[in-house]
Amino acid sequence: MSETQTPYGKVDAEALQALRDRFDTTAILRVVDQLDAIRPRCCDPAGLRDDLLRLHGMAHTVINGAALSCSTSGPTFVDQAEALIEELDDWILQLKHAVQALRPLEALRPGDDG
């Protein structure tokens, strides 16, 4: 195994050559685009956090018998839960694709056998 020095540290020379032959660095930009698509829904005030808090309020009432803590208008309890599960499943799939896109870069670690 041979190493080569780059401006960002040592990398495995053979892995670097292999990635130069087959890795498209725009894959990283596609990961950025995926995160940009998720970010507003995750971080906006009316985003996932608020939807999860609403679901908790609904669950607390339905399951624990607590007093109403959120409006009864809007999606039903089950619809709210299913929508959040579906959305999170979609995010998980997108994030798994992001990991797969970046995984080849791990081979650059010096001393890594593959």
N, C-alpha and C positions, 0 to 999 in steps of 0.2 A: 504494500500500500504506500502510495506516495502522497505527500501533501503539497499544496501550493498556497502561497500567501496572496490574499486579496486585500483591497482597501478595508474590508470588513472582517478580516480575520482569516485564519487558515481554514482550508477546505480540502476534502479528498480530491486529488487531481483527476482520477479516473471518473469519479462521479460527476465532477464539473464538466469534463469533456462530453460525457453521455448526455447531461442536461443541455449543454450547448447544442447538441445534435437534435434533441427531441422535445425540449420543454419550451412552451410558449408563455413568456412572461405576462402576456395580457390576461392569462388565467387569473392572476392576482387582481387585476383591475376588475374582472368579472365578479370576484369575491367582494370587492368594494361596492360594486353595483348592487349585489344581493343584500349587503348590509344596509345600504342606503334605502333600499325598498322596505326593509323591516323597521329601520330606526324610527320613522315617524309614528308608526303604529305602537311601537314599544315605548317610546319616550314622550309622546305628546300627552298633554293633560287628560284628554279624553281617550286615552289609549288602553293598552292591555292592562296596565296596573289598575286603572279605575274599573275596568270590566271584571277583573279578578276580585276587587274589593266588593263590587256589587254582588258577584256570585257568592262571596263569603257571607254577606248580609242575608242573602236569600237562603243559603244553606243553614245559617245560624237560626233563622226563623223556622224553616221547614224541618230540620233535623233535631235542633235543640229546643224548639218551642219558644224561642225568644220573641220579643215584640218586633213588629215591623221596623226595619232600619233603612229600607229603601223603597222607592216607589213600586207599586204593583203594576204600573203600566210598562209596556215594553215587552221584551222577550220573556217567555216563560222560564222557569228555573231550569228545566231540562234543555230547552233550546239554547239558553245562555251557556250551560255547561258544554253542550255538544259543539257550539260555535267556537268556544275557546279551545277545546280539545283539537278540533280540526285545524284551527289556526296554528296552534303550537306544533302539531304534527307536521304541517307545511314548513314551519321554521326549522324544525329538526331536520327534515329532508334537505332543505337549502343549506343548512350548516354542515351536514354530512358531505354534501357535494363540495362545499368550500374546503373541508378537511382533505377530501380526495384530491382536489386541485393542488393543494399545498404539500401534500405528503411526499412527493418526489424530492422536495428540497431537503428532507431529512437525510438523504443519502450523502449530502455534502459534509456531514460531520466527520472529521478525521478519525480514522479507526473504526468507522461504521462498516460492518460487513454486508450491508445491504438493507 
